[in-house]
Amino acid sequence: MKRQIRKIKYLIIRLLRIKDKAHSVARGFTIGALMNFVPTFGFGPFLSTVSPKVVRGNAIAGFIGGLSFLWAFPILFLFNIKVGEKLLPIEIAETIEEVVEEAGEVDSEVVAEVVIEAGLVLGQAFFVGMVVNMILFGVVCYFLIYTIIKKYRREVLRFVHKKWKI
């Protein structure tokens, strides 16, 4: 447990010591963190570093943002599906039950067609949820990091460095 807390403390200190504009650091951190909403198949840390450069953000802040929420990918994945399910008029549980019922039939073409259709419905729900979550989380994360860096950088750094004992 102490090891994880030390890593968190190190990442916070590293983020707050970046010598760049608050806008660039906040943009980089946000873009890096948003990569955790997308299934990147192991390329998340790489994309978290490269993506901020595309929007003129800080690459180091992007890497820190990507690492900060790496542990939450399964939760964010489920959150994407749940939000997409709420926004689209579909019932995922009914779709899965339909696939299971069709799997009992002998005709494999019908089963394959139903499975593909169910996959497309789930994919559509995931994609819509992912876009909505990325927009909402991105706006909140950007303004939160921007405010912390612009107004409270020294106080937070002093607190984390001096008073946060591990």
C-alpha positions as CSV (number, residue, x, y, z in Angstrom):
1,M,0.0,0.0,0.0
2,K,2.8,2.4,0.8
3,R,4.4,1.7,-2.6
4,Q,1.2,2.8,-4.4
5,I,0.9,6.0,-2.2
6,R,4.5,6.8,-3.0
7,K,3.8,6.4,-6.7
8,I,0.8,8.7,-6.5
9,K,2.8,11.3,-4.6
10,Y,5.6,11.1,-7.2
11,L,3.1,11.6,-10.0
12,I,1.5,14.6,-8.4
13,I,4.9,16.2,-7.7
14,R,6.0,15.5,-11.2
15,L,2.8,17.0,-12.7
16,L,3.0,20.1,-10.6
17,R,6.7,20.7,-11.3
18,I,6.2,20.8,-15.1
19,K,7.5,24.1,-16.4
20,D,5.0,24.9,-19.0
21,K,1.8,26.9,-19.3
22,A,-1.1,25.8,-17.2
23,H,-3.2,25.5,-20.3
24,S,-0.7,23.2,-22.0
25,V,-0.3,21.0,-18.9
26,A,-4.1,20.8,-18.3
27,R,-4.7,19.9,-21.9
28,G,-2.0,17.3,-21.9
29,F,-3.2,15.7,-18.7
30,T,-6.8,15.6,-19.9
31,I,-6.0,14.1,-23.3
32,G,-3.8,11.5,-21.6
33,A,-6.5,10.6,-19.1
34,L,-9.1,10.4,-21.8
35,M,-7.2,7.6,-23.5
36,N,-8.4,5.3,-20.7
37,F,-12.0,5.6,-22.0
38,V,-10.8,4.0,-25.3
39,P,-9.8,0.3,-25.6
40,T,-6.2,0.8,-26.7
41,F,-5.1,-2.8,-26.4
42,G,-1.9,-2.1,-24.5
43,F,-0.9,1.1,-26.4
44,G,-2.5,3.4,-23.8
45,P,0.7,4.8,-22.3
46,F,2.1,5.4,-25.8
47,L,-1.1,7.1,-27.0
48,S,-1.3,9.1,-23.8
49,T,2.1,10.6,-24.7
50,V,1.6,11.1,-28.4
51,S,-2.0,12.4,-28.4
52,P,-1.3,15.6,-26.4
53,K,1.2,16.7,-28.9
54,V,-1.5,16.6,-31.6
55,V,-3.5,19.3,-29.7
56,R,-0.4,21.2,-28.4
57,G,-0.5,19.8,-24.9
58,N,2.3,18.7,-22.7
59,A,3.4,15.1,-23.4
60,I,4.7,14.5,-19.9
61,A,1.4,15.6,-18.4
62,G,-0.4,13.4,-20.9
63,F,1.7,10.4,-19.8
64,I,1.0,11.2,-16.1
65,G,-2.7,11.5,-17.0
66,G,-2.7,8.2,-18.8
67,L,-1.0,6.5,-15.8
68,S,-3.3,8.1,-13.3
69,F,-6.4,6.4,-14.5
70,L,-4.9,3.2,-16.0
71,W,-6.3,1.2,-13.1
72,A,-9.8,2.4,-13.8
73,F,-10.1,1.1,-17.3
74,P,-12.5,-1.8,-16.5
75,I,-14.7,0.6,-14.6
76,L,-14.7,3.2,-17.4
77,F,-15.4,0.4,-19.9
78,L,-18.5,-0.6,-18.0
79,F,-19.5,3.0,-17.5
80,N,-19.3,3.6,-21.3
81,I,-21.7,0.7,-21.9
82,K,-24.1,1.8,-19.2
83,V,-24.2,5.4,-20.4
84,G,-24.7,4.2,-24.0
85,E,-27.5,1.9,-22.9
86,K,-29.3,4.8,-21.2
87,L,-28.9,7.1,-24.2
88,L,-29.9,4.6,-26.9
89,P,-33.3,2.8,-26.7
90,I,-31.9,-0.7,-26.4
91,E,-31.9,-3.4,-23.8
92,I,-28.6,-5.1,-23.6
93,A,-29.9,-7.9,-21.3
94,E,-32.7,-8.7,-23.8
95,T,-30.2,-8.8,-26.7
96,I,-28.0,-11.3,-24.7
97,E,-31.0,-13.5,-23.9
98,E,-31.9,-13.5,-27.6
99,V,-28.5,-14.7,-28.5
100,V,-28.6,-17.5,-25.9
101,E,-32.0,-18.6,-27.2
102,E,-30.9,-18.6,-30.8
103,A,-27.7,-20.5,-29.9
104,G,-29.9,-23.5,-29.1
105,E,-31.1,-23.7,-32.7
106,V,-29.5,-26.0,-35.2
107,D,-29.0,-23.4,-38.0
108,S,-25.6,-21.9,-37.5
109,E,-26.2,-19.1,-40.0
110,V,-29.1,-17.7,-38.0
111,V,-27.0,-17.9,-34.8
112,A,-24.1,-16.2,-36.4
113,E,-26.4,-13.4,-37.7
114,V,-27.9,-12.9,-34.3
115,V,-24.5,-12.8,-32.6
116,I,-23.2,-10.3,-35.1
117,E,-26.3,-8.1,-34.7
118,A,-25.9,-8.3,-30.9
119,G,-22.3,-7.3,-31.2
120,L,-23.1,-4.3,-33.3
121,V,-25.8,-3.2,-30.8
122,L,-23.3,-3.5,-27.9
123,G,-20.6,-1.8,-29.9
124,Q,-23.0,1.1,-30.8
125,A,-23.9,1.5,-27.1
126,F,-20.3,1.4,-26.1
127,F,-19.2,4.0,-28.7
128,V,-22.0,6.5,-27.8
129,G,-21.3,6.1,-24.1
130,M,-17.6,6.5,-24.7
131,V,-18.0,9.8,-26.7
132,V,-20.4,11.2,-24.1
133,N,-18.2,10.2,-21.2
134,M,-15.1,11.6,-22.8
135,I,-16.7,14.9,-23.4
136,L,-18.1,15.3,-19.9
137,F,-15.0,13.9,-18.1
138,G,-12.7,15.9,-20.4
139,V,-14.3,19.2,-19.6
140,V,-14.4,18.6,-15.9
141,C,-10.8,17.2,-15.8
142,Y,-9.4,20.1,-17.8
143,F,-10.9,22.9,-15.7
144,L,-10.0,21.1,-12.5
145,I,-6.4,20.6,-13.4
146,Y,-6.2,24.1,-15.0
147,T,-7.5,25.7,-11.8
148,I,-5.2,23.6,-9.5
149,I,-2.1,24.5,-11.6
150,K,-3.0,28.2,-12.2
151,K,-4.1,29.1,-8.7
152,Y,-3.0,26.4,-6.2
153,R,0.2,24.9,-7.6
154,R,2.5,26.1,-4.9
155,E,0.2,25.3,-2.1
156,V,-0.5,21.8,-3.3
157,L,3.1,21.1,-4.1
158,R,4.1,22.3,-0.6
159,F,1.5,20.1,1.0
160,V,2.4,17.0,-1.0
161,H,6.1,17.5,-0.7
162,K,6.4,18.6,3.0
163,K,3.3,17.5,4.9
164,W,2.2,14.4,3.1
165,K,4.2,11.8,5.1
166,I,4.5,8.3,3.9
